[in-house]
């Protein structure tokens, strides 16, 4: 595999099958707080985004701020659901193994907090394959996705040029961030239709079994 020097994975929905859990919990919690939100609303508006987007959109639409403890309470609910339900995305372990065999480094760059990333990766047995030096969070940069900052930070820390990176994403915000960073973006469409991912995707794929061939 000589096409890329580093493969940068999103976490939620790409490495771990967390998007259905997170968006269900978010929709339920917002509705409890008096902001009626369906699961479909959450997927459309918040998938791939950091929590500050939730605060911003709720304030914009309702004129009311979310409680100060919203983030902490939401994470408690999500982590509890993760313990019961979270699994790795089918085929991810094989993809990581194939990259390792090919000598291609990889990392994760996620809109989630470092704590959320650790909880998700540890709960699915993937954490040891990354370690702290290859985990990057929106908490590390001033602007999260769709700004390119997080992916550019990942490239810098991994010691490679952005144009030598491949990004694996499943959200429109993440795709926009990868394209803005000057990286090739591969769109995982198991949950998000290709048409929703937007322009600039190098290739779309529906099963992790397809990814290694695309990256080769």
Secondary structure, 3 states (H helix, E strand, C coil): CCCCCEEEECCECCCECCHHHHHHHHHHHHHHCCCCCCHHHHHHHHCCCCHHHHHHHHHHHHCCCCCCCHHHHHHHHHHHHHHHHCCECCCHHHHHHHHHHCCCEEEEEECCCHHHHHHHHHHCCCHHHCCHHHEEEHHHCCCCCCCCHHHHHHHHHHCCCHHHEEEEECCHHHHHHHHHCCCEEEEECCCCCHHHHCCCCCEEECCHHHHHHHHC
